[in-house]
Amino acid sequence: MFLVENEKDFLDKYGEMAYKIAGRFVIEAYRDIEREDINQLALLYLWEATKSYDNTKGASFCTYAHIYICLLYTSPSPRDRG
């Protein structure tokens, strides 16, 4: 788990990364969804990454969160799973 002591500092440090990842997927797969909704989803995924991050595995949080967010954006959405 990644300890977040100050939410503003956390968002200042990692929020832009999440938005950049989201921007790629707006173009590729989520054209019908508003950009602000995509950004909010990116922040949700970023927050979820803090809960599953394990610093004993050797990856930085930034690296882990980047991969985690990308994987969630590329997994089928609940509406596509049937």
C-alpha positions as CSV (number, residue, x, y, z in Angstrom):
1,M,0.0,0.0,0.0
2,F,1.2,3.5,-0.8
3,L,0.7,5.9,2.1
4,V,-0.8,9.3,1.0
5,E,-0.1,11.8,3.7
6,N,-1.3,14.9,1.8
7,E,-3.8,14.6,-1.0
8,K,-2.9,17.9,-2.7
9,D,0.8,16.9,-2.8
10,F,-0.1,13.5,-4.1
11,L,-2.2,15.0,-6.9
12,D,0.4,17.6,-7.7
13,K,3.0,14.8,-8.0
14,Y,1.0,12.1,-9.9
15,G,-2.1,13.7,-11.2
16,E,-0.5,15.0,-14.4
17,M,0.8,11.5,-15.2
18,A,-2.7,10.1,-14.8
19,Y,-4.2,12.8,-17.1
20,K,-1.5,12.1,-19.8
21,I,-2.3,8.4,-19.8
22,A,-6.0,9.2,-19.9
23,G,-5.4,11.5,-22.9
24,R,-4.0,8.7,-24.9
25,F,-7.1,6.5,-24.3
26,V,-9.6,9.3,-25.1
27,I,-8.2,9.2,-28.6
28,E,-8.0,5.4,-28.9
29,A,-11.1,4.0,-27.3
30,Y,-13.2,6.5,-25.4
31,R,-14.2,9.0,-28.0
32,D,-17.8,9.1,-26.8
33,I,-17.0,10.0,-23.2
34,E,-16.3,13.6,-22.0
35,R,-12.7,14.5,-21.3
36,E,-13.5,15.5,-17.7
37,D,-15.0,12.1,-17.1
38,I,-11.9,10.4,-18.5
39,N,-9.7,12.5,-16.2
40,Q,-11.9,11.6,-13.2
41,L,-11.6,7.9,-14.1
42,A,-7.8,8.4,-14.3
43,L,-7.7,9.8,-10.8
44,L,-9.9,6.9,-9.5
45,Y,-7.5,4.4,-11.1
46,L,-4.5,6.3,-9.6
47,W,-6.2,6.2,-6.1
48,E,-6.9,2.4,-6.6
49,A,-3.2,1.9,-7.4
50,T,-2.3,3.3,-3.9
51,K,-4.2,0.4,-2.4
52,S,-2.6,-2.4,-4.3
53,Y,1.0,-1.0,-4.5
54,D,3.7,-3.1,-2.8
55,N,7.0,-1.3,-2.4
56,T,8.7,-4.6,-1.6
57,K,8.4,-5.7,-5.2
58,G,11.0,-3.2,-6.4
59,A,9.1,-0.9,-8.7
60,S,8.6,2.8,-7.9
61,F,5.0,3.9,-7.2
62,C,5.1,6.0,-10.4
63,T,6.0,3.0,-12.5
64,Y,3.5,0.8,-10.8
65,A,0.7,3.4,-11.1
66,H,1.4,4.0,-14.8
67,I,1.1,0.3,-15.6
68,Y,-1.9,-0.1,-13.4
69,I,-3.8,2.8,-15.0
70,C,-2.9,1.5,-18.5
71,L,-4.1,-2.0,-17.7
72,L,-7.4,-0.7,-16.4
73,Y,-8.0,1.5,-19.4
74,T,-7.3,-1.4,-21.8
75,S,-9.4,-4.0,-19.9
76,P,-12.9,-4.4,-21.2
77,S,-15.4,-2.0,-19.7
78,P,-18.3,-3.5,-17.6
79,R,-20.7,-2.6,-20.5
80,D,-18.6,-4.6,-22.9
81,R,-18.3,-7.7,-20.7
82,G,-22.0,-8.5,-21.3
